[in-house]
């Protein structure tokens, strides 16, 4: 559960097209028109409007192992009544906790979890979205429980105070989040008469009872005012036929009352007329250098077929030759840039340009603005370009034509949100439409992007401030922009080299499917084996799309043995990626994805997407590897950016920091941020060039080619790779190592975080690494998940982050128990966890055990949804040397064979009586650490160095 803020930057056409999914508009009329679907989409769909005017989309997939549903209500934080900030978000929390038909607050959570599912919700400015997934056979039971939330929720008094604490914990957790802090400043700048200017999260203060206004009464009034069937859209995905789904869904959800709600238009402007242009200066907590320029524009969401924001976002956010970002990088002013739709409301929207600055960029931020407005002037002078629009439209059509299946719960949540906006026939393709070129509309949009209509925000620790925001206590400054400043920002830059993009040479032209060969239709085969490289090859017989994955793992003993090696490998990978950015960016727009990154034993290079131009892109990438041209300026800026990211670890979520500390203690070759920063501080470009020589002199390559390829792709790819590899025998690779904890051994690692909350990360390692250990540990994670959350979060209210899960490290099984608490010390948290774990065994009966076992088996053997899931499974199997590709079957069979008594014995011995225990404890403002939970250790290195280890060859 949580809040979602409708603002983002769009780096690419695909990112730009997603923006319309988070939209809202008037309720659609009753219609028998059915959604148009992709030729590659084998689901069956039915759109209908119930008698109570609720919009419903049914999706049938007879082979679906999991069902899913989402209901989106056209109400959000922007609808909070005056003086009740956070009420919509608070309602989202309360709605799950019991109904008249199912009064037990734990009923829904327990039913969904025991049948292999998950559930969640979010609140944004205009939407509240509820969703779940579950094993397909149990959709009717889950849907019946789900429907009751919108028919007869209880809002029990006993949970009001508890969930207020949960909202407060979420608010407290966000106090260190620069994104939420930035929103706080933005909202203080907004017109106070605009509903989006309200505090969104809520707190104990804003939700407190008041004379004549109890919070539960206000909650009920808000629910009865806004939760109306005509403001809801429902998507249900299941294995039943469409007729069966309709017979199931309609009677349940027609009981939802229709209160005839009409969303009120927002007539107030987001910023008061006299406010803009305005300059804000904000001090972030992290070492972050950002320049954001936002422009109020019209609300174009009803013009989704024209999609003008996608067109403009693609141009301003372009990263190829002649782009704004290319020039900013050339002058050493910026590291990244994103552009596209920001907030939108019934009456207007924002267009955002966000630029990640260098230190020089902060100092010369007016030069950055000058280049931005020079680029926008160029766009106005050139005018809308139909050929560019057609190119983007072609890419959007290709993407829709070859749409692939995704996670059902994510799919239904996105569709239910978009249904408020799209016509019935466009529900599935609304985000892919660019079919209505409107030159006048595009020209008007660009005309709105002028400095007189801009809010400019500069975020850096060096800025001057003169005030503090109310909720998140953010230091910031606010000044009107003068005519002299505008004159500087709009002074033309001669010879800037800013141009429109060139025609995209990477757009796929041949989208035919290769003929399949019988011997290549099962798992990948080892098609080439040499001293320094191997190539695995497989054709995809199921998904049949003109796409494929070419993944290359370059291994070298020059990675991971010392902190300086790890730092150098990460920096070298970043330099390679940057050097290729200008020519790979158009490829990414065209559906050809690329990445290069460091891993535990080397570097990985991935190319995926349409296969038509893939070999061309791979050849260009390997040419960069063979003949890199790293400029000293880009080296300095990229190194500084990596150092800044490492130093900003302190400003990330406390639970994330605790998890990082655990990984460092368990995984040999993982190093702390201080060690990596120390290595990077003195690293020179000459050092990186020498490191690269050493890396490639000792490198080997393992490649997988999987998808829509002919067998000759093996020889072509191997020839390209052979050019960058040395000859001779391959070196011996050092093994990977995972710290091994002994039975009955307990270690406690206290850490200091810059946060008031206490955090407990309790890792319990399995007894060994057999299939039985993996099965018993994974099953334990499934069994305890729901109860851990329900008892420690809902009942005991220990914090907002309360979670438990199976957490294998390089296949070594283990459990993670994780809690962040603003109101309980680490001592109390650990005591509560211990008491919970002690009671698990007795609380589980045979029937519950069978349900959990079936749920876990179903998840393990769940069919792959798309080509990329399958390719990733094969790739990870190769990395683990599981050449039979049968790990899922082995694990599932072992889980099936476990009896309740066998599991109880394992659980009692390994997770209660003779634990293999490692706690990372952040005491926070409470300042106390639990006693009696093992030997205290001072750092991760001492844990790795003092313990035995698992060897992963």
Secondary structure, 3 states (H helix, E strand, C coil): CEECCCCCCCCCHHHHHHHHHHCCCCCCCCCCCCCCCCCCCCCEEEEEECCCCCEEEEEECCCCCEEEEEEEECCCHHHCCCCCCCHHHHHHHHHCCCECCCCCCCHHHHHHHHCCCEEEEEECCCCEEEEEEEEHHHHHHHHHHHHHCCCCECCCHHHHHHHHHHHHHHHHHHHHCHHHHHHHHHHHHCCCCCHHHCCCCCCCCCCCCECCECHHHHHHHHHHHHCCHHHEEEEEEECCCHHHHHHHHHHHHCCCCCCCCCCCCCCCCCCCCCCCCEEEEECCCCCCCEEEEEEEECCCHHHCCCCHHHHHHHHHCCCCCCCHHHHHHHCCCEEEEEEEEEEEECCEEEEEEEEEECHHHHHCHHHHHHHHHHHHHHHHHHCCCHHHHHHHHHHHHHHHHCCCCCCHHHHHHHHHHHCCCCCHHHCCCHHHCCCCCCHHHHHHHHHCCCHHHEEEEEECCCCCCCEECCCCCCEEEEEECCHHHHHHHCCCCCCCCCCCCCCCCCCCCCCCCCCCCHHHCCCCEEEEECCCEEEEEEECCCCCCCEEEEEEEEECCCCCCCHHHHHHHHHHHHHHHHHCHHHHHHHHHCCEEEEEEEECCEEEEEEEEECCCHHHHHHHHHHHHHCCCCCHHHHHHHHHHHHHHHHHHHHCCHHHHHHHHHHHHHECCCCCHHHHHHHHHCCCHHHHHHHHHHHHHCCEEEEEEEECCCCCHHHHHHHHHHCCCCCCCCCCCCCEEEEECCCCCEEEEEECCCCCCEEEEEEEECCCCCHHHHHHHHHHHHHHHHHHHHHHHHHCCCCCEEEEEECCECCECEEEEEEEECCCCHHHHHHHHHHHHHHHHHHCCHHHHHHHHHHHHHHHCCCCCCHHHHHHHHHHHHHCCCCCCCHHHHHHHHHHHCCHHHHHHHHHHHHHHCCEEEEEEECHHHCCCCCCCCEEECCHHHHHHHCEEEEEC
